[in-house]
Amino acid sequence: MRFLLYDLKRMFSGKALVFLCLLSPIIVVFIFSTVVSPMIFTAHGVHFNLAICNEDKSDTVDEFISQLINSQALVDIITVYPVQTVEQGIKLIESDDISVMVHIPSGLFDDMADGKEVNVTVYSTKTHSFETNLVSMTMTSSLSVVGKSQNIMEAAKTVLVEKGVTEEDAQKFLNDSTNAAIDQFMSRRDVLGNGGPLSPVGEYLPIEYYLSAIFSLFAALSMLPIIHFSAVDCQGAILKRGLLCGIGTTRFFFARVLSGTIFVALVLLMLFPASLLLRLGGDVLGGTYASKLSALALTIFLSSVCFSALALTIATWLPKEKTALWTGFFLALIMAVFCGALIPEGALPKLTLEIGKWLPLRSTMRMLSVSLFDYDNAIFMQDALKSAGFAAIFLSLGFLGLRRRGRAA
C-alpha cells in the first residue's frame, strides 16, 4: 500500500499530467458549446430549407424526392423545395430563402444502374457551411447505399431472367423492389429516431460516435505517463536494489498496474457527467438514450486495466525509455486510425477495418458507445470479453517482462 501511494504521488506530481486528465472533457465541452448549444439556445435546432433541382426525371428519382418532400420523419429537420433550374436555386440561396441546393444531373439513375461513377452537386454559401456539410455527408452515404442496393437488385433481376422469368415480370420485380427499398430507406429515421441509436440531432451529426472516440483516444494516450515511469524504474535503481528495498516483483507489478489503472480511469470517469449532459441534451432536442451505468463502470474498469497493462508491457520489453514512449505514442495513433477514432470508418479500407476489430481501442469505443447510448447486452458482452482477453494477455506479458528485467538487473 505504501508503494502504491508513492506511485500515485509520482504520477500526479506534474501539472501536465493533471491537464491531460482534464483535456478530454474540455474537448467534449468545446464540441457542445460550438455545435449543439447554439442550436439549442437560438431555438433553430437543425431545421433548414433545402432546394432540389432534379434533371434526371426518372421515375425512381422522382419517387425518392416525392417521399423526401412529404416525409413526416424529416419534417423537424428539413423543408424541401423543388426548383426547375440551377439558376433559380442559386437566386433562392442568394436571397437566403434556402440554405442549400442539391443538383441531380440527368441520367444519374441510369449511370448508377450501369455501375458508373455518379456525382451530385451541392450549392450553398459560407454562412451555411454547417448545413452544407450535413447535406454532403448525407448525400455521400445515400448514394453509396442506393448504389450498392441497386447493384444487388439488378443482379437479382438477371438471376430471375436466367431462371426463365419473363423480362417484363423481372423488370416489374426490379421496380417494385426499388420502390420498397426507397420507402424503407426514407422511413428509417421514423422507425429509429425516437428510440434508436441516433444522435439527439438526428443521424446527420453522430455525437455518440465522436464522444466515444475522443474518450477512448485519450484513454490510450494516458498510457504515456505510465510508460515513462515504468521505463525509468526498469532502468534505474529500483530494480537494481531489489525492487525498492525488498518489494518483490509481484508486489511491484500489481502496484504499478493498479496505479496505472487509476490514472487511466480518471480520464474515463469524466464520462459520467458527460453522459448526464448528453441525456439532458437529448431530452431538449428530442433524442432518447438507452444507457446502463453498470455497463459503463465495467467498461471503464476493463479499459483502464487493459491500457495500464499494455503500458507496462511496452515499458518492460523495450530497452530504452524514449523508444518505449515513442512506441506507445505511435501505437495509440495507429489504433486511433485503424479503429476509426481519427478517420471515419467509411473512409477506411476494408483490411484496415478488419485489423481494427482486433485492437483494444476498438473494443473500448464500442463498449462506451453501447453502454452510454444504446445498450445491447449481446454486443456489449462480446466486446467486454475481447477487452478482458486483451487485459489478460497484456498482464501476462507485462509480468514476464518485469521478471526478465529483474533478473537482468
C-alpha positions as CSV (number, residue, x, y, z in Angstrom):
1,M,0.0,0.0,0.0
2,R,2.9,2.4,0.8
3,F,4.4,1.8,-2.6
4,L,1.1,2.3,-4.3
5,L,0.6,5.7,-2.6
6,Y,4.1,6.6,-3.5
7,D,3.4,5.6,-7.1
8,L,0.2,7.7,-7.3
9,K,2.0,10.7,-5.8
10,R,4.7,10.5,-8.5
11,M,2.1,10.2,-11.3
12,F,0.1,13.2,-10.2
13,S,3.1,15.4,-9.2
14,G,3.2,17.1,-12.6
15,K,0.7,19.7,-13.7
16,A,0.9,18.5,-17.2
17,L,-0.5,15.1,-16.2
18,V,-3.4,16.7,-14.4
19,F,-4.0,18.8,-17.5
20,L,-4.0,15.6,-19.6
21,C,-6.8,14.1,-17.4
22,L,-8.9,17.2,-17.9
23,L,-8.3,17.7,-21.6
24,S,-10.8,15.1,-22.8
25,P,-13.9,16.6,-21.2
26,I,-12.7,20.1,-22.3
27,I,-12.8,18.9,-25.9
28,V,-16.2,17.4,-25.4
29,V,-17.5,20.7,-23.8
30,F,-16.0,22.6,-26.8
31,I,-17.9,20.4,-29.2
32,F,-21.2,21.1,-27.4
33,S,-20.5,24.8,-27.0
34,T,-19.7,25.3,-30.7
35,V,-22.2,22.9,-32.3
36,V,-25.1,21.8,-30.1
37,S,-25.5,24.6,-27.7
38,P,-26.0,27.4,-30.3
39,M,-28.7,25.2,-31.9
40,I,-30.5,24.9,-28.6
41,F,-30.3,28.5,-27.4
42,T,-31.1,30.1,-30.7
43,A,-34.2,27.8,-31.0
44,H,-33.4,26.9,-34.6
45,G,-32.4,23.3,-33.9
46,V,-31.1,21.7,-37.1
47,H,-34.0,22.7,-39.2
48,F,-33.2,24.3,-42.6
49,N,-34.6,24.8,-46.1
50,L,-33.3,22.6,-48.9
51,A,-33.9,23.0,-52.6
52,I,-33.6,20.2,-55.1
53,C,-33.0,20.7,-58.9
54,N,-33.8,17.3,-60.4
55,E,-32.8,17.0,-64.1
56,D,-32.8,13.2,-64.0
57,K,-36.6,12.9,-64.2
58,S,-36.5,9.1,-63.9
59,D,-39.4,7.5,-62.0
60,T,-37.2,6.2,-59.3
61,V,-35.6,9.6,-58.5
62,D,-39.0,11.3,-58.7
63,E,-40.3,8.7,-56.1
64,F,-37.3,9.4,-53.9
65,I,-37.8,13.1,-54.0
66,S,-41.5,12.8,-53.5
67,Q,-41.0,10.8,-50.3
68,L,-38.4,13.2,-49.2
69,I,-40.7,16.2,-49.6
70,N,-43.6,14.5,-47.9
71,S,-41.7,12.7,-45.2
72,Q,-43.1,13.2,-41.7
73,A,-39.9,11.7,-40.3
74,L,-37.8,14.6,-41.7
75,V,-40.2,17.4,-41.1
76,D,-38.3,18.5,-38.0
77,I,-35.0,18.6,-39.8
78,I,-35.5,20.0,-43.3
79,T,-38.1,21.5,-45.6
80,V,-37.6,20.6,-49.2
81,Y,-38.5,22.9,-52.2
82,P,-38.2,21.6,-55.8
83,V,-36.8,24.1,-58.3
84,Q,-36.8,23.8,-62.1
85,T,-33.3,25.2,-62.8
86,V,-29.9,25.6,-61.1
87,E,-30.2,29.4,-61.7
88,Q,-33.5,29.5,-59.8
89,G,-31.9,27.7,-56.8
90,I,-28.9,30.0,-56.8
91,K,-31.2,33.0,-56.6
92,L,-33.0,31.4,-53.6
93,I,-29.6,30.9,-51.9
94,E,-28.6,34.5,-52.6
95,S,-31.9,35.8,-51.1
96,D,-31.4,33.4,-48.1
97,D,-34.7,31.7,-48.7
98,I,-32.9,28.4,-48.7
99,S,-29.7,27.2,-47.1
100,V,-28.6,24.5,-49.5
101,M,-29.4,23.4,-53.1
102,V,-28.8,19.9,-54.4
103,H,-28.4,19.5,-58.2
104,I,-29.2,16.0,-59.6
105,P,-27.9,15.7,-63.1
106,S,-29.7,14.0,-66.0
107,G,-29.0,10.3,-66.4
108,L,-27.9,9.8,-62.8
109,F,-30.0,6.7,-62.0
110,D,-29.2,5.0,-65.4
111,D,-25.5,5.6,-64.7
112,M,-25.8,4.2,-61.2
113,A,-27.6,1.1,-62.6
114,D,-24.8,0.7,-65.1
115,G,-22.2,0.8,-62.3
116,K,-20.8,4.2,-63.4
117,E,-19.5,6.9,-61.1
118,V,-22.1,9.5,-60.3
119,N,-21.8,13.0,-58.9
120,V,-24.4,15.2,-57.2
121,T,-23.5,18.9,-56.8
122,V,-24.3,20.8,-53.6
123,Y,-24.6,24.6,-53.7
124,S,-24.6,26.9,-50.7
125,T,-22.7,29.8,-49.1
126,K,-20.1,30.1,-46.4
127,T,-22.6,31.2,-43.8
128,H,-24.4,27.9,-44.2
129,S,-21.3,25.7,-44.2
130,F,-22.7,23.6,-41.3
131,E,-25.9,22.7,-43.3
132,T,-23.7,22.1,-46.4
133,N,-21.6,19.6,-44.5
134,L,-24.7,17.8,-43.2
135,V,-26.2,17.5,-46.7
136,S,-22.9,16.5,-48.2
137,M,-22.3,13.7,-45.7
138,T,-25.9,12.5,-46.1
139,M,-25.7,12.5,-49.9
140,T,-22.5,10.6,-49.9
141,S,-23.9,8.0,-47.6
142,S,-27.2,7.8,-49.5
143,L,-25.6,7.4,-52.9
144,S,-23.4,4.7,-51.6
145,V,-26.3,2.8,-50.0
146,V,-28.6,3.2,-53.1
147,G,-25.8,2.3,-55.5
148,K,-25.0,-0.9,-53.7
149,S,-28.6,-1.8,-53.3
150,Q,-29.3,-1.1,-56.9
151,N,-26.4,-3.4,-58.0
152,I,-27.9,-6.2,-55.8
153,M,-31.4,-5.8,-57.3
154,E,-30.0,-5.7,-60.9
155,A,-28.2,-8.9,-60.1
156,A,-31.4,-10.4,-58.8
157,K,-33.2,-9.4,-61.9
158,T,-30.6,-11.1,-64.0
159,V,-30.9,-14.3,-62.0
160,L,-34.7,-14.3,-62.5
161,V,-34.3,-13.9,-66.2
162,E,-31.8,-16.8,-66.3
163,K,-34.3,-18.9,-64.3
164,G,-36.9,-18.4,-67.0
165,V,-38.9,-15.5,-65.7
166,T,-40.0,-13.2,-68.4
167,E,-38.3,-9.8,-68.9
168,E,-41.5,-8.0,-68.1
169,D,-42.0,-9.8,-64.8
170,A,-38.3,-9.4,-63.9
171,Q,-38.5,-5.7,-64.6
172,K,-41.7,-5.4,-62.5
173,F,-39.9,-7.1,-59.7
174,L,-37.0,-4.7,-60.0
175,N,-39.3,-1.6,-60.0
176,D,-41.3,-2.9,-57.0
177,S,-38.1,-3.8,-55.1
178,T,-36.6,-0.4,-55.8
179,N,-39.7,1.5,-54.6
180,A,-39.9,-0.7,-51.5
181,A,-36.2,0.0,-50.8
182,I,-36.7,3.7,-51.1
183,D,-39.6,3.5,-48.8
184,Q,-37.6,1.7,-46.2
185,F,-34.6,4.0,-46.6
186,M,-36.7,7.1,-46.1
187,S,-38.6,5.6,-43.1
188,R,-35.5,4.5,-41.2
189,R,-35.4,7.7,-39.1
190,D,-39.1,7.4,-38.5
191,V,-38.5,4.0,-37.1
192,L,-35.3,4.6,-35.2
193,G,-35.3,8.3,-34.5
194,N,-37.3,8.4,-31.2
195,G,-35.8,5.4,-29.5
196,G,-32.9,4.1,-31.6
197,P,-29.2,4.6,-31.7
198,L,-29.3,8.0,-33.3
199,S,-27.8,11.2,-32.0
200,P,-30.1,13.8,-30.5
201,V,-29.8,16.0,-33.6
202,G,-30.6,13.2,-36.0
203,E,-28.3,10.7,-37.8
204,Y,-26.6,13.6,-39.5
205,L,-24.4,14.5,-36.5
206,P,-23.2,11.4,-34.7
207,I,-22.4,12.9,-31.3
208,E,-22.3,9.4,-29.7
209,Y,-19.5,8.3,-32.1
210,Y,-17.3,11.3,-31.5
211,L,-17.7,11.2,-27.7
212,S,-16.7,7.6,-27.6
213,A,-13.8,8.1,-29.9
214,I,-12.5,11.1,-28.0
215,F,-12.5,9.5,-24.6
216,S,-11.1,6.2,-26.0
217,L,-8.3,8.0,-27.7
218,F,-7.3,10.0,-24.6
219,A,-7.5,6.8,-22.5
220,A,-5.0,5.3,-24.9
221,L,-2.8,8.4,-24.8
222,S,-2.8,8.2,-21.0
223,M,-0.6,5.2,-21.3
224,L,2.4,7.5,-22.0
225,P,3.0,8.7,-18.4
226,I,2.7,5.1,-17.2
227,I,5.2,4.0,-19.9
228,H,7.5,6.8,-18.8
229,F,7.6,6.0,-15.1
230,S,7.8,2.2,-15.7
231,A,10.6,2.5,-18.2
232,V,12.6,4.8,-15.9
233,D,12.1,2.4,-13.0
234,C,13.1,-0.6,-15.0
235,Q,16.4,1.1,-16.0
236,G,17.0,2.8,-12.7
237,A,18.0,1.9,-9.2
238,I,14.6,0.4,-8.2
239,L,15.2,-2.9,-9.8
240,K,19.0,-2.9,-9.1
241,R,18.2,-2.5,-5.3
242,G,15.9,-5.4,-5.2
243,L,12.7,-3.7,-6.4
244,L,12.7,-0.9,-3.8
245,C,14.1,-2.4,-0.5
246,G,12.8,-6.0,-0.8
247,I,9.5,-5.4,-2.5
248,G,9.0,-8.5,-4.7
249,T,8.3,-8.5,-8.4
250,T,4.7,-9.4,-7.9
251,R,4.0,-6.6,-5.4
252,F,5.8,-4.1,-7.7
253,F,3.9,-5.3,-10.7
254,F,0.4,-5.1,-9.1
255,A,1.1,-1.8,-7.5
256,R,2.1,-0.3,-10.9
257,V,-0.8,-1.8,-12.7
258,L,-3.2,-0.6,-10.1
259,S,-1.8,2.9,-10.1
260,G,-1.9,3.0,-13.9
261,T,-5.5,1.7,-13.8
262,I,-6.5,4.6,-11.5
263,F,-4.7,7.1,-13.7
264,V,-6.5,5.9,-16.9
265,A,-9.8,5.6,-15.1
266,L,-9.7,9.3,-14.1
267,V,-9.9,10.2,-17.8
268,L,-12.8,7.9,-18.4
269,L,-14.6,8.8,-15.2
270,M,-15.5,12.1,-16.8
271,L,-17.9,10.2,-18.9
272,F,-20.4,10.1,-16.1
273,P,-21.1,13.8,-16.0
274,A,-20.7,13.9,-19.8
275,S,-23.4,11.2,-20.2
276,L,-25.7,13.1,-17.9
277,L,-25.3,16.3,-20.0
278,L,-25.9,14.3,-23.2
279,R,-29.0,12.8,-21.7
280,L,-30.3,16.2,-20.8
281,G,-29.4,17.5,-24.3
282,G,-31.3,14.5,-25.7
283,D,-34.4,15.5,-23.8
284,V,-34.2,19.0,-25.1
285,L,-33.6,18.0,-28.7
286,G,-36.0,15.1,-28.8
287,G,-33.5,12.2,-28.6
288,T,-33.7,9.1,-26.4
289,Y,-30.8,7.1,-24.9
290,A,-30.8,3.6,-23.5
291,S,-27.8,3.8,-21.3
292,K,-26.6,1.5,-18.5
293,L,-24.3,2.9,-15.8
294,S,-23.2,-0.5,-14.5
295,A,-22.0,-1.4,-18.0
296,L,-20.2,2.0,-18.2
297,A,-18.5,1.2,-14.9
298,L,-17.4,-2.2,-16.2
299,T,-16.2,-0.6,-19.4
300,I,-14.1,1.9,-17.5
301,F,-12.6,-0.8,-15.3
302,L,-11.7,-3.2,-18.2
303,S,-10.4,-0.5,-20.5
304,S,-8.3,1.0,-17.7
305,V,-6.7,-2.3,-16.7
306,C,-6.1,-3.1,-20.4
307,F,-4.3,0.1,-21.2
308,S,-2.4,0.1,-17.9
309,A,-1.2,-3.4,-18.6
310,L,-0.3,-2.6,-22.2
311,A,1.8,0.4,-21.0
312,L,3.7,-1.8,-18.6
313,T,4.2,-4.4,-21.3
314,I,5.7,-1.7,-23.6
315,A,7.9,-0.3,-20.8
316,T,9.3,-3.7,-19.7
317,W,10.0,-5.2,-23.1
318,L,11.7,-2.3,-24.9
319,P,15.2,-1.4,-23.9
320,K,15.1,2.4,-23.6
321,E,12.7,5.0,-22.2
322,K,12.5,7.1,-25.4
323,T,12.0,4.0,-27.5
324,A,9.1,2.9,-25.2
325,L,7.5,6.3,-25.2
326,W,7.6,6.7,-29.0
327,T,6.3,3.2,-29.4
328,G,3.4,3.9,-27.1
329,F,2.6,7.1,-28.9
330,F,2.6,5.6,-32.4
331,L,0.7,2.6,-31.2
332,A,-2.1,4.8,-29.8
333,L,-2.1,6.8,-33.1
334,I,-2.2,3.6,-35.2
335,M,-5.0,2.2,-33.1
336,A,-6.9,5.5,-33.4
337,V,-6.6,5.4,-37.2
338,F,-7.4,1.7,-37.6
339,C,-10.3,1.8,-35.2
340,G,-12.0,4.8,-36.8
341,A,-11.3,7.3,-34.0
342,L,-9.5,9.8,-36.2
343,I,-10.8,8.8,-39.7
344,P,-14.5,7.8,-40.2
345,E,-15.0,4.1,-40.9
346,G,-16.5,4.7,-44.3
347,A,-13.2,6.2,-45.5
348,L,-11.1,3.3,-44.3
349,P,-10.0,0.3,-46.5
350,K,-11.7,-3.0,-45.6
351,L,-8.4,-4.6,-44.5
352,T,-7.8,-1.7,-42.1
353,L,-11.3,-2.1,-40.6
354,E,-10.7,-5.8,-40.1
355,I,-7.4,-5.2,-38.3
356,G,-9.1,-2.5,-36.2
357,K,-11.6,-5.0,-34.9
358,W,-8.9,-6.8,-33.1
359,L,-7.3,-3.8,-31.3
360,P,-8.2,-2.8,-27.7
361,L,-9.2,0.7,-28.6
362,R,-12.0,-0.6,-30.9
363,S,-13.4,-2.6,-28.0
364,T,-13.3,0.4,-25.7
365,M,-15.1,2.6,-28.3
366,R,-17.8,0.1,-28.9
367,M,-18.4,-0.6,-25.2
368,L,-18.5,3.1,-24.4
369,S,-21.0,3.8,-27.2
370,V,-23.2,0.9,-26.3
371,S,-23.2,1.5,-22.6
372,L,-23.9,5.2,-22.9
373,F,-26.4,5.4,-25.7
374,D,-27.9,2.2,-27.0
375,Y,-27.3,-0.7,-24.5
376,D,-27.4,-4.1,-26.1
377,N,-26.2,-6.9,-23.8
378,A,-25.1,-9.3,-26.6
379,I,-23.0,-6.6,-28.3
380,F,-21.6,-5.3,-25.0
381,M,-20.6,-8.7,-23.7
382,Q,-18.8,-9.6,-26.9
383,D,-16.6,-6.5,-26.6
384,A,-16.2,-6.9,-22.9
385,L,-14.8,-10.4,-23.3
386,K,-12.5,-9.1,-26.0
387,S,-11.3,-6.4,-23.7
388,A,-10.8,-8.9,-20.8
389,G,-8.8,-11.1,-23.1
390,F,-6.6,-8.2,-24.1
391,A,-6.1,-7.3,-20.5
392,A,-5.2,-10.9,-19.6
393,I,-2.6,-11.1,-22.4
394,F,-1.0,-7.7,-21.6
395,L,-0.9,-8.5,-17.8
396,S,0.9,-11.8,-18.6
397,L,3.4,-10.1,-21.0
398,G,4.0,-7.3,-18.6
399,F,4.7,-9.6,-15.6
400,L,7.1,-11.7,-17.7
401,G,8.8,-8.6,-19.0
402,L,9.2,-7.2,-15.4
403,R,10.6,-10.6,-14.2
404,R,13.0,-10.6,-17.1
405,R,14.2,-7.0,-16.2
406,G,14.5,-8.1,-12.6
407,R,16.8,-11.0,-13.4
408,A,18.8,-8.8,-15.8
409,A,19.4,-6.2,-13.1
